[in-house]
């Protein structure tokens, strides 16, 4: 009798297996700058043959960015020896003083919203009109880029604010993330250090999910404060994280600080790459002239030394 009652209680809250995601999508890395390398701290490095091998290695080591030097470029600068796949736990953001010219390397990142146009203006001594959205971001090594927003807003307003930055409320559905973001909150001002995060049950009571649509029931990790979520408080559908590494369900209308997590994304502007495309079928005169000019640049680029290739790329980027 008791077992039957328990089953009846659990069924409305149980999720079909098809709603649980078995694997987290792999980070996609994008070439951000040719002929540059990041001097951010390296968490792991290895000598590898191809860029594909370096991408796999970066994922294995939970990297967010990497420098890669193809084996044939080892002698492009000072004939020094190094491991050519260098994985970083943090990517470059607005303060790009650690991104330095080095013809032996290219810099790749999962966070393409680092604004290349802004960087190009900075190295030319010009002042950009608008800084990248990540200007206030804090990197949590091997986890992601986050911004603790001090202005208090309700849950819906917090979501809208983050999404306008190309971000969303931070995912906390792992012990690593919960602990890292709690540590980030400890450095904030105020006596009660808590913030909205991306966990709520506004659609189905008792079924908490994160901004990516992943359900809490699909994970084993929990960090609820004692008594939370409170079964007799049906209006407490949104979650805050506090500096004591616990989650608390509260009313979504309450205004709180909040933590935005930036999306990993491709660059806003495509990187300049010279390609050898056929122009024979192009009928528009202007487009054909452009195509022929690009072919000529490709020939110049392809027959140049790495140093000259870097100079040509910097002229166009």
ZANU-710768 format. One line per 3 residues: number of its first residue (from 0); their letters; for each residue x, y, z of C-alpha. Coordinates in steps of 0.1 Angstrom, whole numbers, plus 5000, padded with zeros to 4 digits. Each point is the difference from the previous one (the first is absolute). Layout:
N
NUM = A = X/Y/Z | ...
***
This chain:
317
0 = XXX = 5000/5000/5000 | 5027/5025/5010 | 5021/4991/4968
3 = XXX = 4969/5007/4978 | 4994/5034/5016 | 5037/5009/4996
6 = XXX = 4999/4991/4963 | 4968/5021/4995 | 5018/5030/5016
9 = XXX = 5031/4996/4979 | 4984/4995/4966 | 4990/5037/4994
12 = XXX = 5035/5011/5009 | 5019/4974/4980 | 5015/5009/4966
15 = XXX = 5001/4977/4970 | 5035/4990/4991 | 4997/5018/4966
18 = XXX = 5000/5034/5019 | 5034/4993/5016 | 5031/5009/4981
21 = XXX = 5027/4973/5004 | 5029/5021/4987 | 5009/5037/5002
24 = XXX = 5007/5015/4965 | 5037/5005/4993 | 5014/5035/4999
27 = XXX = 5007/5013/4965 | 5032/5019/4996 | 5005/5028/4975
30 = XXX = 5031/5017/4986 | 5000/5035/5015 | 5034/5013/4989
33 = XXX = 5026/4988/4976 | 5036/5006/5009 | 4992/5007/5037
36 = XXX = 5002/4980/5032 | 4984/5004/5034 | 5023/5003/5030
39 = XXX = 4971/4990/5023 | 5011/4972/5025 | 5003/4967/4982
42 = XXX = 4984/4971/5018 | 5014/4973/4977 | 5020/4997/4968
45 = XXX = 5011/4973/4975 | 5017/4995/4967 | 4973/4991/4974
48 = XXX = 4999/4997/4962 | 4967/5016/4991 | 4976/5027/5011
51 = XXX = 4973/4973/5004 | 5022/4982/5025 | 5005/5032/5019
54 = XXX = 4963/5006/5001 | 4994/4965/5015 | 5028/5005/5025
57 = XXX = 4986/5034/5011 | 4966/4983/5006 | 5016/4972/5020
60 = XXX = 5018/5025/5022 | 4969/5022/5005 | 5016/5029/4982
63 = XXX = 4981/5031/4989 | 5027/5012/4975 | 5033/4989/4985
66 = XXX = 5030/5010/4980 | 5010/4978/4971 | 5031/5000/4979
69 = XXX = 5000/4976/4970 | 5032/4978/5001 | 5014/5016/4968
72 = XXX = 5000/5035/5017 | 5024/4991/5028 | 5028/5020/4985
75 = XXX = 4979/5030/4991 | 5014/5022/5028 | 5029/4991/5023
78 = XXX = 5006/4963/4992 | 4989/4992/5035 | 4986/4967/5012
81 = XXX = 4965/4999/5015 | 4968/4979/5002 | 4979/5013/4972
84 = XXX = 4965/4995/5015 | 4997/5022/5031 | 4967/4998/5018
87 = XXX = 4987/5028/5022 | 4973/4998/5027 | 4989/5036/4992
90 = XXX = 4996/5018/4967 | 5009/5035/4991 | 4974/5026/5007
93 = XXX = 5000/5038/4998 | 5034/5005/5017 | 5020/4984/4973
96 = XXX = 5035/5011/5011 | 5008/4963/5003 | 4993/4994/4963
99 = XXX = 5034/5006/4983 | 5014/4998/4965 | 5017/4967/4992
102 = XXX = 5003/4987/4964 | 5004/4965/5012 | 4965/4998/5015
105 = XXX = 4963/5005/4994 | 4976/5007/5028 | 4967/4980/5004
108 = XXX = 4971/5005/5024 | 4966/4987/5008 | 4990/5035/5008
111 = XXX = 4999/5018/4967 | 4981/5030/5014 | 5034/5013/5009
114 = XXX = 4998/5029/4976 | 5027/4998/4973 | 4991/5034/4986
117 = XXX = 5005/5015/5035 | 5034/4983/5003 | 5010/5013/4966
120 = XXX = 4991/5036/5010 | 5019/4996/5033 | 5033/4989/4983
123 = XXX = 4997/5029/4977 | 4997/5024/5029 | 4964/5009/4992
126 = XXX = 4971/5002/5025 | 4970/4977/4992 | 4965/5014/5002
129 = XXX = 4987/4969/5019 | 5018/4975/5021 | 4991/4962/4998
132 = XXX = 4973/4987/5022 | 5026/4979/5019 | 5018/5032/5012
135 = XXX = 4989/4992/5036 | 5001/4962/4998 | 5019/4979/5025
138 = XXX = 5015/4967/4988 | 4995/4969/5021 | 5028/4978/4988
141 = XXX = 4988/4971/4978 | 4963/5009/5007 | 4992/5033/4982
144 = XXX = 4995/5037/5000 | 4977/5016/5025 | 4988/5035/5011
147 = XXX = 4985/5006/5035 | 4976/5029/4993 | 4996/5022/5031
150 = XXX = 4968/5017/4990 | 4971/4981/5015 | 4973/4988/4977
153 = XXX = 4972/4974/5001 | 5006/4967/4983 | 4984/5009/4966
156 = XXX = 5019/5033/4999 | 5032/4982/5008 | 4995/4976/4971
159 = XXX = 4994/5028/4976 | 5030/5019/5012 | 5023/4970/4995
162 = XXX = 4986/4991/4966 | 5005/5036/4988 | 5037/4994/5007
165 = XXX = 5000/4967/4981 | 4999/4981/5032 | 4975/4983/5023
168 = XXX = 4996/4993/5037 | 5028/4977/5012 | 4997/4963/5000
171 = XXX = 5007/4985/5035 | 4990/4963/4994 | 5034/4986/5010
174 = XXX = 5021/5002/5032 | 5029/5016/4981 | 4978/5028/4988
177 = XXX = 4981/5006/5033 | 5033/5001/5020 | 5018/5023/4975
180 = XXX = 4971/5025/4997 | 4995/5000/5038 | 5037/5009/5003
183 = XXX = 4994/5028/4975 | 4971/5013/5021 | 5022/5001/5031
186 = XXX = 5020/5028/4984 | 4969/5022/4996 | 4990/5028/5023
189 = XXX = 4971/4998/5024 | 4992/4979/5031 | 4978/4975/4982
192 = XXX = 5017/4988/4969 | 4975/4982/4977 | 4989/5002/4964
195 = XXX = 4975/4986/4975 | 5013/4971/4980 | 4985/4980/4971
198 = XXX = 4979/4975/5018 | 4961/5002/5003 | 4968/4980/4999
201 = XXX = 4977/5026/4985 | 4986/4976/4974 | 4993/4969/5021
204 = XXX = 4999/5002/5038 | 5029/4980/5014 | 5017/4995/4967
207 = XXX = 5031/5022/5001 | 5019/5007/4968 | 5029/5022/4989
210 = XXX = 5001/5025/4970 | 5011/4973/4976 | 4968/4980/5008
213 = XXX = 5019/4973/5020 | 4980/4986/5029 | 5013/4997/5036
216 = XXX = 4985/4966/5003 | 5025/4988/4974 | 5029/5007/5023
219 = XXX = 5011/4986/5033 | 5014/5033/5014 | 4980/5021/5024
222 = XXX = 5010/5030/5021 | 4966/5010/5016 | 5001/5018/5033
225 = XXX = 4983/4983/5028 | 4962/4999/4994 | 5003/5011/4963
228 = XXX = 4981/5000/4978 | 4972/5005/5026 | 4970/4978/4990
231 = XXX = 4975/5024/5015 | 5013/5030/4980 | 4987/4994/4965
234 = XXX = 5008/5035/4989 | 5038/4995/5006 | 5010/4990/4965
237 = XXX = 5034/5017/4995 | 5033/4992/5016 | 5028/5020/5015
240 = XXX = 5035/4989/5008 | 5017/5014/5031 | 5036/5001/5012
243 = XXX = 4995/4970/5022 | 4997/4978/4969 | 4963/4993/5003
246 = XXX = 4969/5005/4979 | 4968/5016/5013 | 4967/5002/4982
249 = XXX = 4984/5035/5003 | 4971/5020/4984 | 5011/5010/4965
252 = XXX = 4986/5036/5006 | 5027/5007/5027 | 5028/5022/4987
255 = XXX = 5034/4985/5004 | 5035/5002/4985 | 5006/4975/4973
258 = XXX = 5027/4981/4982 | 5002/5001/4962 | 5019/4972/4981
261 = XXX = 5013/5009/4966 | 4993/4976/4971 | 5028/4984/4982
264 = XXX = 4995/5013/4965 | 5017/5006/4966 | 5015/5034/4993
267 = XXX = 4977/5028/4990 | 5022/5007/4969 | 5016/4972/4979
270 = XXX = 5037/4998/5001 | 5018/5010/4968 | 5010/4969/4981
273 = XXX = 5014/5001/4964 | 4984/4973/4978 | 5005/4988/4965
276 = XXX = 4965/5000/4985 | 4991/4997/4964 | 4987/5032/4983
279 = XXX = 4990/4985/4967 | 4963/4998/5006 | 4996/5035/5016
282 = XXX = 4981/5023/4976 | 4998/5032/5020 | 5030/5022/4990
285 = XXX = 5006/5014/5035 | 4997/4967/5017 | 5024/4984/4974
288 = XXX = 5026/5028/5006 | 4997/4993/5037 | 5005/4963/4995
291 = XXX = 5030/5005/4977 | 5015/5024/5026 | 4995/4973/5027
294 = XXX = 5017/4974/4978 | 5030/5023/4995 | 5002/5006/5038
297 = XXX = 4998/4962/5005 | 5029/4995/4977 | 5021/5026/5018
300 = XXX = 4991/4986/5034 | 5006/4964/4990 | 5035/5008/4987
303 = XXX = 5011/5022/5029 | 5019/4992/5031 | 4981/4997/5033
306 = XXX = 5013/5034/5011 | 4987/5016/4967 | 4967/4981/5003
309 = XXX = 4995/5014/5035 | 5007/5035/4987 | 4975/4996/4972
312 = XXX = 4973/4987/5024 | 5005/5028/5025 | 4995/5025/4971
315 = XX = 4966/4985/4993 | 4987/4991/5034
***
